[in-house]
Amino acid sequence: MRENWVSRAGFILAAAGSAIGLGNIWRFPYVVGTNGGAAFVVIYLIIILVIGFPLMVSEISLGKMTQKNPVGAFKALAPDTPWWLVGAMGVLSGFVILSFYSVVAGWGLAYVLKTLQGVFTVSNTEEIFVGHITQGLQPVLWHFIFMVLTTIIITLGVVKGIGRSVKYLMPALFVLLLMLVVRALTLEGALEGVRFYLQPDFSEITFGSLLSATGQAFFSLSLGAGAMLTYGSYLKKGDDVVSSAVWVIFLDVGIALLAGLAIFPAVFALGFDPSVGAGLAFVTLPAVFAAMPLGNLFAFTFFLLLSIAALTSAISMLEIVVSWMVDEKGITRFKATIGIAILIFILGIPASLSIGAVDISIFGISFFDFLDLFQERFLLPIGALLTSIFVGYVLKGSKLRLEVNQDSKKLKLGAWFDVLIKYVVPTAIGGILIAGWISLFSS
Ligand code: PHE
C-alpha cells in the first residue's frame, strides 16, 4: 500500500521543507548580494510567478494523478514513449544534487559545533572556512554524518519519517529565523542593509542576473527534479493542489526574503561587503556575529537553522530516488535507502575533496563546481522545460488543468494557465537555457 500524507498541512510542510533549504538560507542571499540587491529580488519574484507557479502545480498534480515516482508517472501517462526519460532525469537530479548538497550541509553541521566552541573572531573567519573545506577528511566526515541523518528519516517512510520530522523541524526553523531577523533589524545602521535589499536599481540588472534568477528559482522551489512530483504522489484523490502550491511557494519565497532580512542589515551595520559570493554565509556572517554582543549565540542559531533547512530538503532528494527503486524495481524501502545513500555518499567524496584537498577537475573546473553547474544549467532547466512541454502538448489540451480544478476549492486555474504552460514557460526556459549555454561555451 502506498502511504499518504496524514493531512494537507502535512503535505504543505513537507513540500515547503523540500523547497526551503540551502537555496534560501545560503544561496539566495549571496546571489542577491552579487547581483546588486533589490532589482534582482523583483526579477526573481516575477520568474517565480510566471514560471515557478505553473510548474509547481504541474509537478504536484502529475504525481497525484498517477500515484507514482517520476519514471512511473510518465510511463503511466504516456506508455510506450520515451517520456519516462524525463522522470529518469529527475531521479538522476536527486542523486547528483544530494551528493554535493550534503557536502555543504556538512559544513553547516561542522559550524554548529564550531560556534559552540566559540572559535570565531572578526578577522579569522576566512582562514577557518578555507581551512575547513580544504582539510580533506573532516568535511567528508561531516558529509557522512549528514547523509546518515537523511538516511534514517527516509528509511522510516513518508509518514513516520518525512511527515513527523518536518512537523517539528519547520516550526523550529521559523522561530530561529525570526530571532535572527529581530536581532539584525535592531542593530544600529541596519537600515542601509534594508535599503540595499528592498530599494531596486534596475541598472544593475544584466542578462547574467536573469540567468541566475531562473536557476535560483528552480533550485529553491525544488522544480525540474521530480521532488514535487514525488511528494505529490503521496497526496490522496480529492486533495487540493492549487492552494497547496500557493502555500509552498509563499513559504519558500517568504523564508528566502526573511533570510535576506536577517543577513543584509547585519552585514551593512557592521561594515561588511554584501557581494562576496558563496562565502557570505560561512565567512562574512561568522565575522558579523563575532562583532556583535551575544554573537556566538546568534551564530549558533544561524548554523542550526541552516542545517535544519538543509535536512528537510535533502530528504526530498533521497526520496525521489528511493521511490523510483521501490515502485519500479520492487526493492524494499530499507534496502533501497541504504544502497542509494551509500552511492550518494561515495559520489560526494570527490566533490568534497575537489574543493582544495585533491585536484579533481572536469572541463577546467573543480568536480564540485561541475556538479553544481550541471544541475543549474542542464538537469533542472531541461527537466522543467520537458515537463511543461509534456503537460502543455502531450497530455492534450487542458487535461491537467481540468483535473486539478475538480479538487480545488477556492482557486481555480483559468485558460491563462494553458497559455503559461504551453507558450510562456517553454519559451522563457528555452531562451534562457540557450543563451546560458552560449555564454557558458564561449567563456
Ligand atoms: N529546494 C532546495 C533548496 O532550496 C534544493 C532542492 C533542489 C531540493 C531540487 C530538491 C530538489 O535548498
Boltz pocket constraint, residues with backbone or C-beta under 6 A from the ligand:
constraints:
  - pocket:
      binder: B
      contacts: [[A, 18], [A, 19], [A, 20], [A, 21], [A, 22], [A, 23], [A, 24], [A, 97], [A, 218], [A, 219], [A, 220], [A, 221], [A, 222], [A, 223], [A, 225], [A, 227], [A, 309], [A, 313], [A, 314], [A, 316], [A, 317]]
      max_distance: 6.0
